[in-house]
Amino acid sequence: MTNSADPLTILQQYWSFDSFRPLQLDIINSVLNGQDTLALLPTGGGKSICFQVPALAKDGICLVVSPLISLMKDQVYNLNKRNIEASAIYSGMPYRDLDRILDNAVYGKTKFLYLSPERLASELALERIKKMNVNLIAIDEAHCISQWGYDFRPAYLQINEIREWHPKVPVLALTATATTEVIDDIQEKLEFKSKNLIQGSFERKNLVYAVLKEENKFSKLLEILQNVKGTSIVYARSRKKTKEIALQLRKAKISADVYHAGLSTKQRSEIQQNWIDNKIRVVVATNAFGMGIDKPDVRTVVHLDLPDSLEAYYQEAGRAGRDQQKAYTVLLYSNEDKIRLEKNLELSYPELKKVRTVYRALASYFQLAIGSGKGKSFDFVLVEFCKNYDLGILETFNILKLLDREAYISLSDAIFIPSTLYVKMGKVELYDFLIKNQKFENLLKTILRVYQGAFKSHIKINEQQLAKYLNLNHKELGSQLTYLNQLNIISYTPQKDVPQITYLTENLRPGDLDIDMKLFQFRKERQKERIKDAIDYAEKETCRNVLLLKYFGEQGKVCGNCDVCTGRNKTQPADDEFETLKQKVRWVLEKEALSIEDLTASFSPKYREKVLTVISFLLDESIILKENEKLIWNM
C-alpha cells in the first residue's frame, strides 16, 4: 500500500462499505496530513476504521496502544480475516512469543502491532520500536492518559517515549467519553504540536433515557422486557447478582445468560456469539461485557445499579440503538445505590498500611525475593489469594486496583494464551526416540503433520482440536505433552485462561512502597465529584439528555422523551384533567406546529409536568407526530 491509496478505495476493498460514517473521513484526512488528532466519537461511532484506513494508505507499521486485551485480540482476528497482517502483545505472553512478534514487526510484513500500555513500557518493546518504520501511533481509550479521567492508567504516560524516536509520525488519540478537562489534558500529555479536536455530538436522539426509582427492581425489569421486544443488556454490579437475575428471567420464560470476567474465554465467546446471533435475548452482565461489540439492534440497556461515573454509564447505555432506531436506556435506582457508591469510595482509597499488607502478601504468594520480579507475569486467582491470607475480597480488589493505578503492578482479567510447542530434537534423533517409545508416535507424527514448522520455531497449537484428532481427552493430551517437555524432546507451554498480575517494578520491601499522597487525595476528590454527578443524574428532576450533555460540555435541548420530560415518576393527571389538557394541546397544535418547549410554555407553570405526560401518551398513540423537531396534530 502506498501514499497514493485512496481512503474510500481502501474502505471498499477491505470492509466492503460504500461510504464512511460521519466524521470518519475528517479524522482520516487529518491523520494523512500528518496532524496530531484527538477523535472524540461516541460509542459505536466506528473508531477503529479511523486509524486502520490511514495506516493502510501509507508504507510502514501502525502501533495501536489499547488497555483492553479482549478488544485487541478481536481486532487482530478481524484484520487477519481480511488478509491484513496484525499481531498483539500483552502481559502474560511467553518471552519467545514477544520476541518473535516484535521481530516480525521490525523485519516482516506486520501492518498493525497492538500493545497493552504495560508492554509498551517494557525495555524489550521500546528497543524494537526504535527500529520500526512507524507510520501512525493510534491510542485507543485515550482518556486513560488523564488523571482528570475516570480510568487513569499511569503506563499511558510512557507513550511519549515513542514520540521521541519517531517525532514526525502523527498521533491519533481516540475515545468515546471525555470531559473538557480531559480533552485538554490528553492533548497536553501527548504533546500535540497544535490542538486538534474532531468531535461528534454526545447526543443520541433515538435513545430514550429513564431513571425509575424502584425498590423491587426485578419486577420492573421484567415489566420492561415484556413491554419492549428485542435484545437487551442488563448490567449488574456483581457476578453473583448476574447469575441470580438470569435465573429469574429464565423462570419467567425470557431467554437469558450471564457474562462476567470469571468465565473462561471459550464460555464468554460462546455467550457473546449466541446473543449476537439472537439465540439468547438477554445478557445479564457485569461491566466486563460490551466493549468492542457492535450489535446494532439492542432495544434496551437496563442498569440495576448506578455506575460510579457518568462516563461509564454513558458508554454502557450507548450500546443500545446503534441502528438509529428507537431504544431505551433505563436506570433502576434506589437509595441503596447512593449509600453503596459512597461506601465504595472509601474502600477504593485505603490506608497505606493496608496497601503494604496486601503488597507483602502478594510477594509471599508468588514467592518473590526482594529486588526480583520486574516484568514477570503470574497467574492469579483473587478468591484463593484472599483465603490464603485471610483478606477481604472487595477491599483487596480495590487495593490491587490502586497498585495498578500507581504502576507497581498490572492487573488483568482472565486472558486466553494459547499453547505453544517446538520440537527440539532433529529428525534423525526423533526417529530414534520413536523406535524406543512407540506410544508417542501417533502424537508426534500428528503434530508434525498438522502443525508444519514445529521443527523451526515455537508454533501455537489448538489443544482441543489436537485431542479430538488423537481421540484423547484434554487432560491425557496435556500429560503426554508435559512428559515430552520434561524429557527435553519438545518445548511446551500449556494454554492459560486465568487472570494475570504483572510486576511493573522489582518487588520492593513493603516499607519502601510509597504513594504520592497529594496525587492520591486529588484522585479521591475527583472520584468523589464523579460519584456526586452520577447521583445528581439519578436524583435531579431535570431532563436526562440535558444533564448528560452538560456533563460532557455540550448544550442540549429538552428531549421530550425521558422520564422527567414525560413525568413518569410524577403523579399522573386524573382522567378529567387529562382530557382537558389533551383538548388544549389539540387546540394549540391545530393552529400551528410547535416544539415541545414552545407547546409546554403555552401552559401555566403548575401544569407543565402533567402536560409532558399527556404529550408522551399522545406521541405513543400517534395522535400527535414529531416532524423536524416540531409536534403536529394527527387526527
C-alpha positions in Angstrom: 0.0 0.0 0.0 1.4 3.4 -0.9 0.7 7.0 0.0 -1.4 7.4 -3.2 -4.0 4.9 -2.0 -7.5 6.5 -1.7 -9.2 6.1 1.7 -12.6 5.2 0.2 -11.0 2.6 -2.1 -9.3 1.0 1.0 -12.7 1.0 2.9 -14.4 -0.6 -0.1 -11.6 -3.1 -0.7 -11.2 -4.4 2.9 -14.6 -3.7 4.6 -17.0 -3.6 1.6 -18.6 -0.4 2.9 -19.8 2.2 0.3 -19.2 5.2 2.5 -17.7 6.5 5.7 -19.7 7.2 8.9 -20.0 10.9 10.0 -16.5 12.4 10.9 -14.5 9.3 9.9 -13.2 10.8 6.7 -12.4 14.1 8.5 -10.3 12.2 11.1 -8.6 10.1 8.4 -7.6 13.1 6.3 -6.3 14.9 9.4 -4.0 12.0 10.1 -2.9 11.6 6.5 -2.0 15.3 6.5 0.4 14.5 9.4 -1.6 16.2 12.1 -1.8 15.0 15.7 -5.5 14.4 16.2 -7.9 13.8 19.1 -11.0 12.0 17.8 -13.9 12.0 20.2 -16.6 9.7 18.8 -19.4 8.3 20.9 -19.8 4.6 21.4 -20.5 2.9 18.1 -19.0 5.7 16.0 -16.5 3.4 14.3 -13.2 4.5 15.9 -11.1 1.6 14.6 -11.7 2.5 10.9 -10.2 5.9 11.7 -6.7 4.5 12.3 -6.9 1.3 10.2 -7.7 3.1 6.9 -4.9 5.8 7.0 -2.4 3.2 8.2 -3.2 1.0 5.2 -2.8 4.1 2.9 0.9 4.5 3.9 4.0 2.4 4.0 5.1 1.2 7.4 3.5 -0.1 10.6 0.8 1.3 12.8 1.3 1.0 16.6 -2.0 0.7 18.4 -2.0 1.2 22.2 -5.0 -0.3 23.9 -5.7 -1.4 27.5 -8.4 -3.9 26.5 -6.8 -7.3 25.7 -10.0 -8.9 24.5 -10.6 -5.9 22.2 -7.1 -6.1 20.8 -7.5 -9.8 20.1 -10.8 -9.3 18.4 -9.4 -6.6 16.1 -6.3 -8.7 15.3 -8.5 -11.6 14.4 -10.8 -9.4 12.2 -7.8 -7.8 10.4 -6.2 -11.2 9.7 -9.5 -12.4 8.3 -9.2 -9.6 5.8 -5.6 -10.7 4.9 -4.1 -7.8 6.8 -1.0 -8.7 8.9 -1.7 -7.8 12.5 -0.4 -9.0 15.9 -0.8 -8.2 19.6 1.5 -8.3 22.6 0.2 -8.0 26.2 1.0 -9.0 29.8 1.4 -12.8 30.4 2.7 -13.8 27.0 5.9 -16.1 27.0 9.1 -14.2 26.2 9.8 -16.1 23.0 6.3 -15.1 21.6 7.0 -11.5 22.4 10.4 -11.7 20.8 9.0 -13.3 17.6 6.2 -10.8 17.2 8.4 -7.8 17.8 11.0 -9.2 15.3 8.2 -9.6 12.7 7.2 -6.0 13.3 10.7 -4.8 12.6 11.7 -7.0 9.7 8.5 -8.7 8.5 5.2 -7.6 6.9 3.3 -6.7 10.0 0.9 -3.8 9.3 -0.6 -3.4 12.8 1.0 -4.1 16.1 -1.3 -3.8 19.1 0.3 -3.3 22.5 -1.1 -3.0 26.0 0.3 0.1 27.8 2.3 -2.1 30.2 4.0 -3.9 27.4 4.7 -0.7 25.6 6.7 0.5 28.7 9.0 -2.6 28.7 12.6 -2.3 27.5 12.1 -5.2 25.1 9.3 -3.4 23.3 10.9 0.1 23.4 14.2 -1.1 21.9 12.4 -2.8 18.9 10.0 0.1 18.3 13.1 2.3 17.8 13.9 0.2 14.7 10.4 0.1 13.2 9.1 2.0 10.2 6.2 3.6 12.1 3.6 5.4 10.0 1.0 6.1 12.8 0.6 5.9 16.6 -3.0 5.2 17.5 -4.0 5.4 21.1 -7.4 3.8 22.0 -9.2 4.7 25.2 -7.1 7.9 25.3 -8.9 9.2 28.4 -6.7 6.7 30.3 -3.8 9.1 30.0 -5.5 11.8 32.0 -5.6 11.9 35.8 -8.8 14.0 35.4 -10.4 11.0 33.7 -12.4 8.1 35.2 -9.9 5.4 34.2 -6.4 6.8 34.6 -3.6 4.3 33.8 0.0 5.5 34.6 1.5 3.3 31.9 -0.1 5.5 29.3 2.3 8.3 30.2 5.1 6.2 28.7 3.7 6.8 25.2 5.7 10.0 24.7 8.9 7.9 24.6 7.8 6.6 21.2 7.4 10.1 20.0 11.0 10.9 20.8 12.2 8.3 18.4 9.5 9.0 15.7 8.9 12.7 16.0 7.4 13.1 12.5 4.8 10.4 13.0 1.3 11.7 13.8 -0.6 10.6 16.9 -4.3 9.7 16.7 -5.9 9.6 20.2 -9.4 8.1 20.3 -12.0 8.0 23.0 -15.8 7.8 23.3 -16.1 9.8 26.5 -14.1 12.8 27.8 -15.0 16.0 29.7 -13.5 19.3 28.7 -10.7 19.0 31.3 -9.8 15.5 30.0 -9.8 16.7 26.3 -7.2 19.4 27.1 -5.2 17.0 29.3 -5.0 14.3 26.6 -3.5 16.8 24.1 -1.1 18.2 26.6 0.2 14.8 27.9 0.7 13.6 24.3 2.5 16.8 23.4 0.3 17.6 20.4 2.2 20.0 18.1 -1.1 22.0 18.0 -4.5 21.4 19.4 -6.7 19.5 17.0 -10.0 18.0 18.2 -12.5 16.4 15.9 -15.6 15.7 18.0 -19.0 14.2 17.3 -22.0 15.2 19.4 -22.8 13.2 22.5 -26.5 13.5 21.8 -28.2 10.2 20.8 -31.6 11.4 19.6 -33.0 7.9 19.2 -32.3 6.9 22.8 -34.9 7.3 25.5 -33.2 7.8 28.9 -35.1 6.9 32.0 -34.3 6.8 35.7 -37.0 4.8 37.6 -37.0 4.9 41.3 -37.8 1.3 42.3 -37.5 -0.9 45.4 -38.4 -4.1 43.6 -36.0 -3.8 40.7 -36.5 -7.3 39.2 -40.3 -6.7 38.9 -39.7 -3.5 37.0 -37.0 -5.2 34.8 -39.5 -7.9 33.9 -42.1 -5.4 33.0 -39.6 -3.5 30.8 -38.6 -6.7 28.9 -42.2 -7.8 28.5 -43.2 -4.4 27.1 -40.2 -3.7 24.8 -39.3 -6.5 22.4 -35.9 -7.2 21.1 -32.4 -7.9 22.5 -31.2 -6.4 25.8 -28.2 -6.0 28.0 -28.9 -5.9 31.8 -25.9 -4.6 33.9 -25.5 -5.7 37.5 -22.6 -4.9 39.9 -21.6 -8.4 40.9 -21.1 -11.9 39.3 -23.4 -13.3 41.9 -26.2 -10.9 41.0 -25.8 -11.6 37.3 -26.5 -15.3 38.0 -29.5 -14.6 40.2 -31.1 -12.3 37.7 -30.5 -14.6 34.7 -32.0 -17.5 36.6 -35.1 -15.4 37.5 -35.5 -14.3 33.9 -35.3 -17.9 32.6 -38.0 -18.9 35.1 -40.1 -16.1 33.6 -39.6 -17.7 30.1 -37.2 -15.0 28.9 -34.0 -16.5 27.4 -31.0 -15.1 29.3 -27.4 -15.9 30.0 -24.7 -14.4 32.2 -21.4 -12.8 31.2 -18.5 -11.8 33.5 -14.7 -11.9 33.7 -14.8 -15.1 35.8 -16.0 -17.2 32.9 -13.5 -18.9 30.6 -12.6 -17.2 27.3 -14.5 -20.0 25.5 -17.6 -19.5 27.6 -17.6 -15.8 27.1 -17.1 -16.1 23.4 -20.0 -18.6 23.1 -22.4 -16.5 25.1 -21.5 -13.3 23.2 -21.9 -15.0 19.8 -25.3 -16.6 20.9 -26.5 -13.2 21.8 -25.3 -11.6 18.6 -27.0 -14.4 16.6 -30.2 -13.8 18.6 -30.1 -17.3 20.1 -30.5 -15.7 23.5 -32.4 -12.5 24.1 -30.8 -11.0 27.2 -27.3 -10.9 28.5 -27.1 -10.2 32.2 -23.5 -8.9 32.7 -21.0 -7.0 34.8 -19.3 -4.1 33.1 -16.8 -6.7 31.5 -19.4 -7.0 28.7 -19.9 -4.8 25.7 -16.6 -3.2 24.7 -15.9 -3.7 21.0 -19.2 -5.4 20.4 -21.2 -3.7 17.6 -24.6 -5.2 17.7 -26.9 -2.7 16.1 -30.4 -3.9 17.2 -30.1 -3.7 21.0 -33.5 -2.3 22.1 -32.9 -1.9 25.8 -30.0 -1.4 28.2 -31.0 -1.7 31.8 -28.8 -0.8 34.7 -29.8 -2.5 38.0 -27.2 -0.4 39.9 -25.9 3.2 39.4 -22.3 3.1 37.9 -19.7 5.3 39.7 -19.3 7.8 36.9 -21.4 9.2 34.1 -18.6 8.3 31.6 -19.2 4.6 32.4 -23.0 5.0 32.3 -23.0 6.8 29.0 -20.7 4.3 27.4 -22.7 1.3 28.6 -26.1 2.9 27.9 -24.8 3.8 24.4 -24.7 0.2 23.4 -28.5 0.5 22.7 -29.9 1.6 19.4 -26.9 1.7 17.2 -29.2 1.0 14.2 -30.6 4.6 14.9 -34.0 3.1 15.7 -35.7 4.0 19.0 -34.2 2.2 22.0 -34.5 2.6 25.8 -31.7 3.0 28.4 -33.1 2.6 31.9 -31.5 3.0 35.3 -33.4 1.4 38.1 -32.4 3.5 41.1 -32.9 3.3 44.9 -31.3 4.9 47.9 -29.1 1.9 48.4 -27.2 2.8 45.2 -26.2 6.1 46.7 -25.1 4.5 50.0 -23.1 1.8 48.2 -21.2 4.3 45.9 -20.3 6.5 48.9 -19.1 3.4 50.8 -17.1 2.1 47.8 -15.3 5.4 47.6 -13.7 4.9 50.9 -12.8 1.2 50.1 -11.2 2.4 46.8 -8.8 4.7 48.6 -7.5 2.6 51.6 -4.9 3.4 54.2 -1.2 3.0 53.2 -0.7 0.4 56.0 -3.4 -1.9 54.4 -1.9 -1.4 50.9 1.5 -2.5 52.2 0.0 -5.6 53.9 -1.6 -6.8 50.6 1.6 -6.0 48.7 3.7 -8.1 51.1 1.1 -11.0 50.8 1.4 -10.8 47.0 5.2 -11.3 47.2 4.7 -14.3 49.5 2.0 -15.7 47.2 4.3 -15.6 44.2 7.4 -16.5 46.3 9.3 -13.4 45.1 12.5 -12.2 46.6 13.1 -8.5 47.3 14.5 -6.9 44.1 13.2 -9.5 41.7 10.1 -10.0 39.6 10.1 -6.9 37.3 8.4 -7.7 34.0 7.3 -11.1 35.2 3.6 -12.3 34.9 1.8 -14.7 37.2 -1.5 -16.5 37.2 -3.7 -15.0 39.9 -7.0 -16.2 41.5 -8.3 -13.5 43.8 -10.6 -15.7 45.9 -7.8 -18.2 46.5 -5.3 -15.4 47.4 -7.7 -13.8 49.9 -8.5 -17.1 51.5 -4.8 -17.9 51.9 -4.0 -14.6 53.7 -7.4 -14.0 55.4 -8.1 -10.9 53.4 -11.5 -9.3 52.5 -12.2 -9.8 48.8 -13.7 -6.3 48.0 -11.1 -4.4 49.9 -8.2 -6.5 48.5 -9.5 -6.0 44.9 -9.6 -2.2 45.4 -6.0 -2.3 46.8 -4.9 -4.3 43.7 -6.5 -1.7 41.5 -4.7 1.0 43.4 -1.4 -0.8 43.0 -2.3 -1.0 39.3 -3.0 2.8 39.1 0.2 3.5 40.9 2.1 1.4 38.3 3.5 -1.1 40.7 1.6 -4.0 39.0 -0.7 -4.6 36.1 -3.9 -6.5 36.9 -5.7 -8.1 34.0 -9.0 -10.0 33.7 -8.8 -13.6 32.6 -7.0 -13.7 29.2 -6.6 -16.7 26.9 -3.0 -17.5 26.0 -2.8 -20.5 23.6 -0.4 -23.4 24.0 2.9 -23.2 22.1 5.2 -26.1 21.1 8.6 -26.5 19.5 10.2 -29.9 18.6 13.7 -29.6 19.9 15.2 -32.8 18.5 16.4 -33.2 15.0 14.6 -35.5 12.6 17.2 -38.3 13.0 17.2 -38.1 16.8 13.4 -38.0 16.9 13.2 -41.2 14.7 15.5 -43.0 17.2 13.4 -41.8 20.1 10.1 -43.1 18.5 11.6 -46.5 17.8 12.1 -46.9 21.6 8.9 -45.0 22.6 6.2 -46.0 20.1 3.4 -44.9 22.4 4.3 -41.3 21.5 4.5 -42.0 17.7 0.9 -41.1 16.9 1.1 -37.9 19.0 4.3 -36.5 17.5 3.5 -37.5 13.9 0.1 -35.9 14.1 1.7 -32.7 15.5 4.2 -32.6 12.6 1.5 -33.3 10.1 -1.0 -30.7 11.4 1.4 -28.0 12.5 4.1 -27.5 9.9 7.1 -25.6 11.1 7.3 -27.2 14.6 10.9 -28.1 13.9 11.8 -24.5 13.1 10.2 -22.4 15.9 7.5 -22.2 18.5 4.1 -22.6 17.0 0.7 -22.1 18.5 -1.4 -25.3 18.9 -5.1 -25.9 19.5 -5.2 -28.5 22.2 -8.9 -29.2 21.9 -8.6 -29.8 18.2 -5.4 -31.9 18.6 -7.1 -34.0 21.4 -10.0 -34.7 19.0 -7.7 -35.8 16.2 -6.0 -38.2 18.6 -9.1 -39.4 20.3 -7.7 -38.4 23.7 -9.3 -36.3 26.4 -7.8 -32.9 27.0 -6.2 -34.0 30.3 -4.4 -37.0 28.8 -3.0 -34.9 26.0 -1.7 -32.3 28.5 0.0 -35.1 30.5 1.8 -36.5 27.4 3.0 -33.1 26.2 4.2 -32.2 29.7 6.1 -35.6 29.9 7.8 -35.0 26.5 8.7 -31.5 27.7 10.4 -33.0 30.8 12.4 -35.4 28.5 13.6 -32.4 26.5 12.0 -33.8 23.3 9.8 -30.7 22.9 9.5 -27.3 24.4 5.8 -26.9 25.5 4.0 -24.1 27.2 0.4 -25.1 28.2 -2.5 -22.7 27.4 -3.7 -20.4 30.1 -7.1 -18.9 30.8 -6.8 -17.1 34.1 -6.3 -13.5 35.4 -2.7 -12.3 35.4 -0.7 -10.0 37.6 2.5 -8.5 36.0 5.1 -6.7 38.2 6.0 -3.4 36.6 8.7 -2.7 39.1 11.0 -5.1 41.0 9.5 -6.4 44.3 10.1 -3.8 47.0 10.3 -4.0 50.8 6.8 -3.1 51.9 8.2 -0.1 53.8 9.7 1.2 50.5 6.4 1.1 48.7 5.1 4.7 48.6 2.2 6.6 47.3 2.1 10.2 46.3 -0.5 11.3 48.9 -1.1 14.6 47.2 -1.9 12.8 44.0 -3.8 10.2 45.9 -6.0 12.8 47.5 -6.5 14.5 44.1 -7.8 11.3 42.6 -10.1 10.6 45.5 -11.6 14.1 45.3 -12.1 13.7 41.5 -13.8 10.3 42.1 -16.0 11.9 44.8 -17.1 14.5 42.2 -17.8 11.9 39.6 -20.0 9.9 42.1 -21.8 13.1 43.0 -22.5 13.9 39.3 -23.8 10.3 38.9 -26.1 10.6 41.9 -27.3 14.0 40.7 -28.2 12.5 37.3 -30.3 9.9 39.1 -32.0 12.3 41.5 -32.4 15.6 39.8 -35.7 16.4 38.2 -34.0 17.8 35.0 -34.2 16.4 31.5 -31.7 13.4 31.4 -30.5 14.4 28.0 -29.7 17.9 29.1 -27.9 16.6 32.2 -25.7 14.2 30.2 -24.8 16.7 27.5 -24.0 19.3 30.1 -21.6 16.9 31.9 -19.7 16.5 28.6 -19.6 20.2 28.0 -22.3 20.3 25.3 -25.5 22.3 25.4 -28.7 20.3 24.8 -32.4 20.8 24.4 -35.1 19.2 26.4 -35.6 15.8 24.8 -39.3 15.3 25.5 -38.8 11.6 25.8 -37.0 10.9 29.1 -38.7 10.1 32.4 -38.5 13.7 33.6 -39.9 15.1 30.4 -42.8 12.6 30.3 -43.4 12.8 34.1 -43.1 9.0 34.6 -42.0 9.4 38.2 -44.8 12.0 38.8 -48.4 11.7 39.8 -50.4 11.2 36.7 -53.2 13.6 35.8 -56.7 12.5 36.7 -59.0 11.4 33.8 -61.0 14.6 33.5 -57.8 16.7 33.9 -56.1 14.6 31.2 -59.0 15.2 28.8 -58.9 19.0 29.5 -55.2 19.2 28.8 -55.5 17.0 25.7 -58.1 19.3 24.3 -55.9 22.3 24.8 -52.9 20.6 23.2 -55.2 19.8 20.2 -56.4 23.4 20.0 -52.9 24.8 20.1 -51.4 22.3 17.6 -54.3 22.6 15.1 -53.3 26.3 14.8 -49.6 25.7 14.3 -46.8 23.1 14.7 -44.7 23.8 17.8 -41.6 22.4 19.6 -42.2 20.6 22.9 -40.6 23.6 24.7 -43.0 26.1 23.0 -46.0 23.9 23.5 -45.4 23.4 27.2 -44.7 27.1 27.6 -48.2 27.9 26.5 -49.5 26.3 29.7 -49.3 27.7 33.3 -46.1 26.5 35.0 -48.0 24.4 37.6 -49.4 22.2 34.7 -46.3 21.8 32.6 -45.1 18.4 34.1 -48.6 17.0 33.6 -48.7 18.4 30.0 -45.5 16.5 29.3 -47.2 13.3 30.4 -50.1 14.0 28.1 -47.8 14.7 25.2 -45.9 11.4 25.8 -49.2 9.5 25.7 -50.3 11.2 22.5 -46.9 10.6 20.8 -47.0 6.9 21.8 -50.5 6.6 20.4 -49.5 8.6 17.2 -52.3 11.1 17.9 -49.5 13.7 17.6 -46.4 13.3 15.4 -42.9 14.8 15.7 -41.5 16.2 12.4 -38.4 18.3 12.2 -38.4 18.8 16.0 -42.0 20.1 15.9 -45.2 18.5 17.0 -48.3 18.2 14.7 -51.8 17.0 15.5 -52.5 13.8 13.5 -56.3 13.3 13.9 
